[in-house]
Amino acid sequence: MLSPFWKHFKSGTDIRGVAIEGAYGEPLDLTDEVVENIAAGFAGWLTKRTGKPEEKLTVSVGRDSRISGPRIRDAVINALTTSGVRVIDCGLASTPAMFMTTVDLKCDASIQITASHHPYHRNGLKFFLPSGGLEGSDISEVLETAQEFANNPETRKKASMPGALVREDYMAQYAARLRSLICEGVKAADYEHPLKDFHIVVDAGNGAGGFYADQVLAPLGADISGSQFLDPDGRFPNHVPNPENKEAMASICAATLKAGADLGVIFDTDVDRAGCVDSAGREINRNRLVALASVIALEGNDGGTIVTDSITSSGLKAFIEQELGGVHHRFKRGYKNVINEALRLNQAGVNCPLAIETSGHAALRENYFLDDGAYLITKIIIKAAQLRGQGKSLESLIEKLAEPVESEELRFHITESDFISCGNRILSALEQYARKNGWALADDSREGVRVSFGAGQGEGWFLLRLSVHDPVMPLNIESDVKGGNRLIAEKLKSFLNSQQGLDIVSLKSFLS
């Protein structure tokens, strides 16, 4: 069984911790020793999974721009080669590219050193097999082995001869693949420069995504002037590299307008998420991004199913089903959850070409169901270039998407130690409360409790759910009328006040 120390490194299907001493008052816990034990634990786990001895394994290693990345990379490589594993060091790389090394370089597995959009002092490890990312249960097994190595160092295998270490600029190969996709998709008269006279601003947030401007767009003839924060800087001095962050989105909107560009693009730190901006500086993000990705994914997949997370809007459901003729399948929050659900549906014979979260994680079946921000943006650019030839814009594809007037997320902390039991108890009680009051419970909710209200009652919906990993219950509210969110929140106030173990100070603040 994992001790609290080792268990706290698990973040769903990733491993994360504090990688810089003293930042934000948090003590360093992702030390070289801890990292080496985790990497060695992964090598042992991989041996059991593949049936290959460590000496026959090849594992690629990459990192995002965090300043702790080189230190952690060295610890990972040392642990793997000491175990006899052959290592390919890919240097600065995107997370999706590291998965693709299992396809193009035939690696048995890959490790990406990243903590996504989290603060600069944190870092972590993300693992891939050719079949995709590890599951939460796999991460627990890796950590159990790491814990055993920490407690009994003599059990950790040391090969008689270290594994080989080679360096590969895989990002060049990955970028070439994206360029090829654009050339084939646009089919311009100038095949090698299909983006000539197309002005695209890229904001990489000083993460690993700067390559997209320099190695993908510019060689195809695109004007990338006005692009910003392309240089990797692991302290993220300009804004949080996160398409969900308001400051980050405001920055790319302003940059797109200032440059007079046709399109603006923004990536998160490790490029597994993205957002974009049209020529008028309007965000194509969250529900709008899901809508646009659905348009693209359903081409050639008539009646297909789109899997999203649970907090997508009522307008999006209507758009997918009534305008696009598809099926909207709401599922649990968490990119791995929506991807796994899409995989399950396809295995059951359901035509499901896309799994996407409102956070910007988008995984297309045609691309190994890999959540890849650069691949999604590539598909969007292809579509934008095609529309330009017809005198149309991306906005025309989603102009019939009905969007809420108000949208709010409140987060309630659970004060009981067994937060999962407490959260489930509250959700069960809320469902009973809703039925007693005659509220309209959603018939397609697969996470938490979702209730809709009609005219005069708020004209919107709320969803209360339990966080995947933390002692938190997020409450999402959307309304189609001004003041509707407050009216819906008022309806919940009495119930939430009566629930023990739930701190609803954010609701009281919202209603004050």
VEXDREN-2710 file (C-alpha; in Angstrom, 1 decimal):
% VEXDREN-2710
k/r/px/py/pz
1/MET/0.0/0.0/0.0
2/LEU/1.2/3.5/-0.9
3/SER/2.3/5.7/2.0
4/PRO/0.9/9.2/2.1
5/PHE/4.2/10.6/0.9
6/TRP/4.3/8.5/-2.3
7/LYS/0.5/8.6/-2.8
8/HIS/0.6/12.4/-3.0
9/PHE/2.7/12.3/-6.2
10/LYS/-0.2/10.7/-8.1
11/SER/-2.3/13.2/-10.0
12/GLY/-4.8/11.1/-11.9
13/THR/-2.8/9.5/-14.7
14/ASP/0.3/11.7/-14.1
15/ILE/2.9/12.1/-11.5
16/ARG/3.4/15.6/-10.1
17/GLY/5.3/17.3/-7.3
18/VAL/7.3/20.3/-6.2
19/ALA/10.6/20.6/-8.2
20/ILE/12.1/23.8/-6.9
21/GLU/13.0/24.4/-3.3
22/GLY/11.2/27.3/-1.5
23/ALA/8.9/28.5/-4.2
24/TYR/5.5/29.5/-2.9
25/GLY/6.5/28.2/0.5
26/GLU/6.3/24.6/-0.7
27/PRO/9.1/22.2/0.2
28/LEU/10.9/20.3/-2.5
29/ASP/9.7/16.7/-2.8
30/LEU/10.5/15.8/-6.4
31/THR/14.1/15.3/-5.6
32/ASP/16.7/13.5/-7.8
33/GLU/16.4/10.4/-5.5
34/VAL/12.6/10.3/-5.8
35/VAL/12.7/10.8/-9.6
36/GLU/15.2/8.1/-10.0
37/ASN/13.1/5.6/-8.0
38/ILE/10.1/6.5/-10.0
39/ALA/11.9/6.1/-13.3
40/ALA/13.4/2.8/-12.2
41/GLY/9.9/1.7/-11.0
42/PHE/8.6/2.5/-14.4
43/ALA/11.3/0.4/-16.1
44/GLY/10.4/-2.5/-13.8
45/TRP/6.7/-2.0/-14.5
46/LEU/7.4/-1.8/-18.3
47/THR/9.3/-5.1/-18.1
48/LYS/6.3/-6.9/-16.6
49/ARG/3.9/-5.2/-19.1
50/THR/5.9/-6.1/-22.2
51/GLY/7.6/-9.3/-21.2
52/LYS/11.0/-7.8/-22.3
53/PRO/14.0/-7.5/-20.0
54/GLU/15.2/-3.9/-19.3
55/GLU/18.2/-4.5/-21.7
56/LYS/15.8/-5.0/-24.6
57/LEU/13.7/-1.9/-23.9
58/THR/13.9/1.5/-25.6
59/VAL/12.3/4.5/-23.9
60/SER/12.3/8.1/-25.2
61/VAL/12.5/11.0/-22.8
62/GLY/11.4/14.6/-23.4
63/ARG/10.6/17.7/-21.4
64/ASP/8.8/21.0/-21.6
65/SER/10.5/24.4/-20.9
66/ARG/10.4/24.3/-17.0
67/ILE/13.7/25.3/-15.4
68/SER/13.7/22.1/-13.4
69/GLY/13.3/20.0/-16.6
70/PRO/17.1/19.4/-17.3
71/ARG/17.7/18.2/-13.7
72/ILE/14.8/15.8/-13.7
73/ARG/15.7/14.6/-17.2
74/ASP/19.2/13.7/-16.0
75/ALA/17.7/11.8/-13.1
76/VAL/15.3/9.9/-15.3
77/ILE/18.0/9.0/-17.9
78/ASN/20.4/8.0/-15.1
79/ALA/17.8/5.6/-13.6
80/LEU/16.8/4.1/-16.9
81/THR/20.3/3.6/-18.3
82/THR/21.5/2.2/-15.0
83/SER/18.7/-0.4/-15.3
84/GLY/20.0/-1.3/-18.7
85/VAL/17.3/0.5/-20.8
86/ARG/18.3/2.2/-24.1
87/VAL/17.2/5.8/-23.9
88/ILE/16.5/8.3/-26.7
89/ASP/16.8/11.9/-25.3
90/CYS/14.5/14.1/-27.4
91/GLY/15.3/17.3/-25.5
92/LEU/12.6/20.1/-25.5
93/ALA/9.5/18.5/-26.9
94/SER/5.7/18.6/-26.7
95/THR/3.8/15.9/-24.8
96/PRO/1.9/14.7/-28.0
97/ALA/5.2/14.4/-29.8
98/MET/6.6/12.1/-27.1
99/PHE/3.7/9.8/-27.6
100/MET/4.4/9.8/-31.3
101/THR/7.9/8.5/-30.7
102/THR/6.3/5.2/-29.8
103/VAL/4.9/5.2/-33.4
104/ASP/7.7/6.7/-35.5
105/LEU/10.7/5.6/-33.5
106/LYS/9.2/2.3/-32.3
107/CYS/9.9/3.1/-28.7
108/ASP/8.5/0.7/-26.1
109/ALA/7.5/3.7/-24.1
110/SER/8.0/7.4/-23.6
111/ILE/8.3/9.7/-20.7
112/GLN/7.5/13.4/-20.8
113/ILE/8.7/15.7/-18.0
114/THR/5.9/18.3/-17.6
115/ALA/3.3/19.6/-15.2
116/SER/1.1/21.1/-17.9
117/HIS/-0.1/24.6/-17.0
118/HIS/0.8/24.3/-13.3
119/PRO/3.1/27.0/-11.7
120/TYR/6.8/27.0/-12.7
121/HIS/8.0/25.4/-9.5
122/ARG/6.1/22.2/-10.0
123/ASN/7.0/19.4/-12.4
124/GLY/6.1/15.8/-13.1
125/LEU/6.2/12.8/-15.3
126/LYS/3.8/11.6/-17.9
127/PHE/4.1/8.1/-19.4
128/PHE/3.0/6.6/-22.8
129/LEU/2.9/3.2/-24.3
130/PRO/2.2/2.6/-28.0
131/SER/-1.4/2.0/-26.9
132/GLY/-1.7/5.4/-25.2
133/GLY/-1.2/7.0/-21.8
134/LEU/-1.1/5.0/-18.6
135/GLU/-4.2/4.6/-16.5
136/GLY/-4.4/5.7/-12.8
137/SER/-4.0/2.1/-11.6
138/ASP/-0.8/1.8/-13.6
139/ILE/0.6/5.0/-12.0
140/SER/-0.2/3.5/-8.6
141/GLU/1.8/0.3/-9.5
142/VAL/4.8/2.4/-10.6
143/LEU/4.7/4.4/-7.4
144/GLU/4.5/1.2/-5.3
145/THR/7.6/-0.1/-7.0
146/ALA/9.3/3.3/-6.4
147/GLN/8.4/3.2/-2.8
148/GLU/9.8/-0.3/-2.5
149/PHE/13.1/0.9/-4.0
150/ALA/13.2/3.8/-1.6
151/ASN/12.7/1.5/1.4
152/ASN/15.0/-1.2/0.1
153/PRO/17.6/0.2/-2.3
154/GLU/19.1/-3.3/-2.8
155/THR/16.0/-4.5/-4.6
156/ARG/16.5/-1.9/-7.4
157/LYS/18.0/-3.6/-10.4
158/LYS/21.4/-2.4/-11.7
159/ALA/22.5/-3.7/-15.1
160/SER/26.0/-5.1/-15.6
161/MET/26.3/-2.8/-18.5
162/PRO/24.5/0.6/-18.7
163/GLY/21.9/1.1/-21.5
164/ALA/22.8/3.2/-24.5
165/LEU/22.0/6.9/-24.6
166/VAL/21.3/8.6/-28.0
167/ARG/20.0/12.0/-28.8
168/GLU/17.3/12.7/-31.4
169/ASP/15.7/15.9/-32.7
170/TYR/12.4/14.2/-33.0
171/MET/10.5/17.6/-33.0
172/ALA/11.8/18.2/-36.5
173/GLN/10.2/14.9/-37.7
174/TYR/7.0/15.7/-35.8
175/ALA/6.8/19.2/-37.4
176/ALA/7.4/17.8/-40.8
177/ARG/4.3/15.5/-40.3
178/LEU/2.1/18.5/-39.5
179/ARG/3.4/20.4/-42.5
180/SER/2.6/17.4/-44.7
181/LEU/-0.9/17.3/-43.3
182/ILE/-1.5/21.0/-44.2
183/CYS/-0.1/20.6/-47.7
184/GLU/-2.3/17.6/-48.4
185/GLY/-5.4/19.2/-46.8
186/VAL/-5.2/22.6/-48.4
187/LYS/-4.2/21.4/-51.8
188/ALA/-3.2/24.8/-52.9
189/ALA/-1.8/25.6/-56.3
190/ASP/1.6/26.3/-54.6
191/TYR/1.8/22.9/-52.9
192/GLU/4.9/23.7/-50.9
193/HIS/3.5/27.1/-49.7
194/PRO/-0.2/26.5/-49.1
195/LEU/-0.3/29.2/-46.4
196/LYS/1.1/32.0/-48.5
197/ASP/-0.6/35.3/-47.6
198/PHE/-2.2/33.7/-44.5
199/HIS/-1.4/35.6/-41.4
200/ILE/-1.3/33.5/-38.2
201/VAL/-0.2/34.8/-34.8
202/VAL/1.1/32.1/-32.4
203/ASP/1.3/32.5/-28.6
204/ALA/3.4/29.7/-27.0
205/GLY/3.3/31.1/-23.5
206/ASN/7.1/30.5/-23.3
207/GLY/6.3/26.7/-23.3
208/ALA/7.3/24.1/-25.8
209/GLY/5.0/25.3/-28.6
210/GLY/7.2/27.9/-30.2
211/PHE/8.2/25.3/-32.8
212/TYR/4.7/25.5/-34.4
213/ALA/5.4/29.0/-35.7
214/ASP/9.0/28.5/-36.8
215/GLN/8.9/24.9/-38.0
216/VAL/5.3/24.4/-39.2
217/LEU/3.8/27.7/-40.3
218/ALA/6.7/29.8/-41.6
219/PRO/8.1/27.1/-43.9
220/LEU/4.6/26.8/-45.5
221/GLY/4.6/30.5/-46.4
222/ALA/2.5/31.8/-43.5
223/ASP/3.1/35.3/-42.1
224/ILE/3.8/34.8/-38.4
225/SER/4.7/38.4/-37.6
226/GLY/3.1/39.4/-34.3
227/SER/3.7/36.0/-32.7
228/GLN/4.7/36.2/-29.1
229/PHE/6.4/34.3/-26.3
230/LEU/7.8/31.7/-28.6
231/ASP/11.1/31.3/-26.8
232/PRO/11.0/28.7/-24.0
233/ASP/11.3/30.2/-20.6
234/GLY/10.4/27.9/-17.7
235/ARG/9.5/30.8/-15.4
236/PHE/6.6/31.8/-17.7
237/PRO/7.2/35.5/-17.3
238/ASN/4.4/36.8/-19.5
239/HIS/1.3/34.9/-18.7
240/VAL/0.1/31.5/-17.5
241/PRO/0.5/29.1/-20.5
242/ASN/-3.1/28.0/-20.4
243/PRO/-5.9/28.5/-22.9
244/GLU/-8.4/28.5/-20.1
245/ASN/-6.7/31.4/-18.4
246/LYS/-8.5/34.8/-19.0
247/GLU/-5.3/36.8/-19.0
248/ALA/-3.7/34.4/-21.5
249/MET/-6.7/34.5/-23.8
250/ALA/-6.9/38.3/-23.6
251/SER/-3.2/38.5/-24.6
252/ILE/-3.6/36.4/-27.7
253/CYS/-6.8/38.3/-28.7
254/ALA/-5.0/41.6/-28.4
255/ALA/-2.0/40.3/-30.3
256/THR/-4.2/39.0/-33.1
257/LEU/-6.0/42.3/-33.5
258/LYS/-2.8/44.3/-33.3
259/ALA/-1.2/42.3/-36.0
260/GLY/-4.3/42.3/-38.2
261/ALA/-4.0/38.5/-38.5
262/ASP/-6.4/36.1/-40.0
263/LEU/-6.1/33.7/-37.0
264/GLY/-4.5/33.6/-33.5
265/VAL/-3.3/30.4/-31.9
266/ILE/-2.5/29.7/-28.2
267/PHE/-1.0/26.6/-26.7
268/ASP/-0.5/25.4/-23.1
269/THR/3.0/24.6/-21.8
270/ASP/3.3/21.1/-23.3
271/VAL/1.0/21.6/-26.3
272/ASP/-1.6/18.9/-25.5
273/ARG/-4.2/21.8/-25.4
274/ALA/-4.9/24.7/-27.6
275/GLY/-7.3/27.6/-28.3
276/CYS/-7.6/30.1/-31.1
277/VAL/-8.9/33.5/-32.0
278/ASP/-10.6/34.7/-35.2
279/SER/-9.6/37.8/-37.2
280/ALA/-12.0/40.0/-35.2
281/GLY/-10.3/39.0/-31.9
282/ARG/-13.1/36.7/-30.8
283/GLU/-12.2/33.7/-28.8
284/ILE/-12.8/30.2/-30.2
285/ASN/-12.4/28.4/-26.9
286/ARG/-14.3/26.2/-24.6
287/ASN/-17.8/25.5/-26.0
288/ARG/-16.9/27.3/-29.2
289/LEU/-13.8/25.2/-29.7
290/VAL/-15.7/22.0/-29.1
291/ALA/-18.3/23.1/-31.7
292/LEU/-15.6/23.9/-34.3
293/ALA/-13.8/20.6/-33.6
294/SER/-17.1/18.8/-33.9
295/VAL/-17.8/20.3/-37.3
296/ILE/-14.4/19.1/-38.5
297/ALA/-14.7/15.7/-36.9
298/LEU/-18.1/14.9/-38.3
299/GLU/-17.1/15.5/-41.9
300/GLY/-17.3/12.0/-43.4
301/ASN/-18.8/10.7/-40.1
302/ASP/-22.5/11.5/-40.5
303/GLY/-24.4/10.9/-37.4
304/GLY/-21.2/10.4/-35.4
305/THR/-21.0/10.7/-31.6
306/ILE/-18.9/13.5/-30.0
307/VAL/-17.8/12.7/-26.4
308/THR/-17.3/15.8/-24.2
309/ASP/-16.9/16.5/-20.5
310/SER/-19.9/17.1/-18.3
311/ILE/-19.9/20.9/-18.2
312/THR/-20.6/21.6/-21.9
313/SER/-23.5/24.0/-22.5
314/SER/-27.1/23.2/-23.6
315/GLY/-26.5/25.3/-26.7
316/LEU/-23.6/23.0/-27.7
317/LYS/-25.7/19.9/-27.4
318/ALA/-28.4/21.5/-29.6
319/PHE/-25.7/22.6/-32.1
320/ILE/-24.1/19.1/-32.4
321/GLU/-27.4/17.3/-32.6
322/GLN/-29.7/19.7/-34.5
323/GLU/-27.2/21.6/-36.7
324/LEU/-24.6/18.9/-37.3
325/GLY/-26.8/15.8/-37.1
326/GLY/-24.5/14.2/-34.6
327/VAL/-24.9/12.7/-31.2
328/HIS/-23.6/14.6/-28.1
329/HIS/-22.4/12.2/-25.4
330/ARG/-21.6/14.0/-22.1
331/PHE/-19.2/12.2/-19.8
332/LYS/-17.0/12.8/-16.8
333/ARG/-14.5/15.6/-16.5
334/GLY/-10.9/14.6/-17.1
335/TYR/-9.3/14.3/-20.5
336/LYS/-8.4/10.6/-19.9
337/ASN/-12.0/9.9/-19.0
338/VAL/-13.5/11.3/-22.2
339/ILE/-10.8/9.6/-24.3
340/ASN/-11.4/6.2/-22.7
341/GLU/-15.2/6.7/-23.1
342/ALA/-14.7/7.4/-26.8
343/LEU/-12.5/4.3/-27.1
344/ARG/-15.2/2.2/-25.4
345/LEU/-17.9/3.5/-27.7
346/ASN/-15.9/2.7/-30.8
347/GLN/-15.1/-0.8/-29.5
348/ALA/-18.9/-1.2/-29.0
349/GLY/-19.5/-0.3/-32.7
350/VAL/-20.4/3.4/-32.1
351/ASN/-19.0/5.8/-34.7
352/CYS/-17.2/8.2/-32.4
353/PRO/-14.5/10.4/-34.1
354/LEU/-13.8/12.9/-31.3
355/ALA/-13.3/13.1/-27.6
356/ILE/-12.9/16.7/-26.3
357/GLU/-12.9/18.6/-23.0
358/THR/-13.9/22.3/-22.7
359/SER/-10.4/22.8/-21.3
360/GLY/-9.0/22.3/-24.8
361/HIS/-7.9/18.7/-24.6
362/ALA/-9.1/17.3/-28.0
363/ALA/-8.4/13.8/-29.2
364/LEU/-9.3/12.7/-32.8
365/ARG/-9.7/9.0/-33.7
366/GLU/-7.7/9.6/-36.9
367/ASN/-4.8/10.7/-34.7
368/TYR/-4.6/7.7/-32.2
369/PHE/-7.1/9.4/-29.9
370/LEU/-4.2/11.5/-28.7
371/ASP/-5.0/14.8/-27.1
372/ASP/-2.7/17.0/-29.3
373/GLY/-3.2/20.8/-29.4
374/ALA/-0.9/21.2/-32.4
375/TYR/-2.8/18.5/-34.4
376/LEU/-6.2/20.2/-33.6
377/ILE/-4.9/23.6/-34.7
378/THR/-3.5/22.0/-37.8
379/LYS/-6.9/20.7/-38.7
380/ILE/-8.4/24.1/-37.9
381/ILE/-5.9/25.9/-40.1
382/ILE/-6.6/23.5/-43.0
383/LYS/-10.3/24.2/-42.7
384/ALA/-9.7/28.0/-42.4
385/ALA/-7.5/27.9/-45.6
386/GLN/-10.2/25.9/-47.5
387/LEU/-12.9/28.4/-46.4
388/ARG/-10.7/31.4/-47.4
389/GLY/-10.8/30.0/-51.0
390/GLN/-14.6/30.1/-50.7
391/GLY/-14.7/33.6/-49.2
392/LYS/-15.9/32.3/-45.9
393/SER/-14.5/32.3/-42.3
394/LEU/-14.2/29.9/-39.4
395/GLU/-16.9/31.8/-37.6
396/SER/-19.4/30.9/-40.3
397/LEU/-19.1/27.2/-39.2
398/ILE/-20.3/27.9/-35.7
399/GLU/-22.5/31.0/-36.2
400/LYS/-25.6/28.9/-35.2
401/LEU/-24.1/27.9/-31.8
402/ALA/-26.3/29.4/-29.1
403/GLU/-24.1/30.7/-26.2
404/PRO/-25.1/31.4/-22.6
405/VAL/-25.5/34.9/-21.4
406/GLU/-23.9/34.1/-18.1
407/SER/-21.5/31.3/-17.0
408/GLU/-20.1/30.7/-13.5
409/GLU/-18.1/28.1/-11.7
410/LEU/-18.0/28.0/-7.9
411/ARG/-15.9/25.6/-5.9
412/PHE/-16.9/24.2/-2.5
413/HIS/-14.3/22.6/-0.3
414/ILE/-15.2/19.4/1.5
415/THR/-14.1/19.5/5.1
416/GLU/-14.5/15.8/6.0
417/SER/-11.5/13.5/5.7
418/ASP/-13.3/10.9/3.6
419/PHE/-14.2/13.5/0.9
420/ILE/-15.4/10.9/-1.6
421/SER/-18.0/9.5/0.7
422/CYS/-19.1/13.0/1.8
423/GLY/-19.4/14.2/-1.8
424/ASN/-21.4/11.2/-3.0
425/ARG/-23.7/11.5/0.0
426/ILE/-24.4/15.2/-0.9
427/LEU/-25.0/14.3/-4.6
428/SER/-27.4/11.6/-3.6
429/ALA/-29.3/14.0/-1.3
430/LEU/-29.4/16.6/-4.1
431/GLU/-30.9/14.2/-6.5
432/GLN/-33.7/13.4/-4.0
433/TYR/-34.1/17.1/-3.3
434/ALA/-34.4/17.9/-7.0
435/ARG/-37.1/15.2/-7.5
436/LYS/-39.0/16.4/-4.5
437/ASN/-39.1/19.9/-5.8
438/GLY/-40.0/18.8/-9.4
439/TRP/-36.8/20.0/-10.9
440/ALA/-35.9/18.8/-14.4
441/LEU/-33.0/16.3/-13.9
442/ALA/-30.9/15.8/-17.1
443/ASP/-31.3/12.4/-18.6
444/ASP/-27.9/12.4/-20.2
445/SER/-25.7/13.3/-17.2
446/ARG/-23.0/10.8/-16.5
447/GLU/-21.4/12.8/-13.7
448/GLY/-22.8/14.6/-10.7
449/VAL/-26.3/16.1/-10.7
450/ARG/-27.4/18.3/-13.6
451/VAL/-30.7/20.3/-13.4
452/SER/-32.3/22.6/-16.0
453/PHE/-34.8/25.4/-15.4
454/GLY/-37.2/27.1/-17.8
455/ALA/-38.7/30.5/-18.3
456/GLY/-38.9/32.6/-15.2
457/GLN/-36.9/30.1/-13.2
458/GLY/-33.4/31.1/-14.4
459/GLU/-33.5/29.8/-18.0
460/GLY/-30.4/27.7/-17.6
461/TRP/-28.9/24.8/-15.7
462/PHE/-26.5/23.9/-12.9
463/LEU/-24.2/20.9/-12.5
464/LEU/-22.8/19.9/-9.1
465/ARG/-20.1/17.2/-9.2
466/LEU/-17.3/15.8/-7.2
467/SER/-13.7/16.6/-8.3
468/VAL/-11.8/13.7/-9.8
469/HIS/-8.9/14.1/-7.4
470/ASP/-9.4/16.8/-4.8
471/PRO/-11.8/17.4/-1.8
472/VAL/-13.8/19.8/-3.9
473/MET/-17.3/20.0/-5.3
474/PRO/-17.4/22.3/-8.3
475/LEU/-20.8/24.0/-9.1
476/ASN/-21.2/25.1/-12.7
477/ILE/-24.1/27.4/-13.6
478/GLU/-25.2/28.8/-17.0
479/SER/-28.1/30.9/-18.0
480/ASP/-29.5/32.3/-21.2
481/VAL/-30.8/35.5/-19.4
482/LYS/-29.1/38.2/-17.4
483/GLY/-29.5/37.5/-13.7
484/GLY/-30.4/33.9/-14.3
485/ASN/-27.3/32.5/-12.6
486/ARG/-28.2/34.3/-9.4
487/LEU/-31.7/33.0/-9.5
488/ILE/-30.5/29.4/-10.0
489/ALA/-27.9/29.8/-7.2
490/GLU/-30.6/31.1/-4.8
491/LYS/-32.6/27.9/-5.5
492/LEU/-29.6/25.8/-4.3
493/LYS/-28.7/27.9/-1.3
494/SER/-31.1/26.3/1.2
495/PHE/-30.1/22.8/0.2
496/LEU/-26.3/23.5/0.3
497/ASN/-26.6/25.3/3.7
498/SER/-28.0/22.1/5.2
499/GLN/-25.2/19.8/4.0
500/GLN/-22.5/19.0/6.7
501/GLY/-18.9/18.8/5.5
502/LEU/-19.3/21.4/2.8
503/ASP/-17.8/24.9/2.9
504/ILE/-20.0/27.1/0.6
505/VAL/-18.3/30.4/1.3
506/SER/-17.9/31.0/-2.5
507/LEU/-21.7/30.7/-2.9
508/LYS/-22.4/33.2/-0.2
509/SER/-19.9/35.6/-1.7
510/PHE/-21.5/35.2/-5.2
511/LEU/-24.9/35.9/-3.7
512/SER/-23.8/38.8/-1.5
END
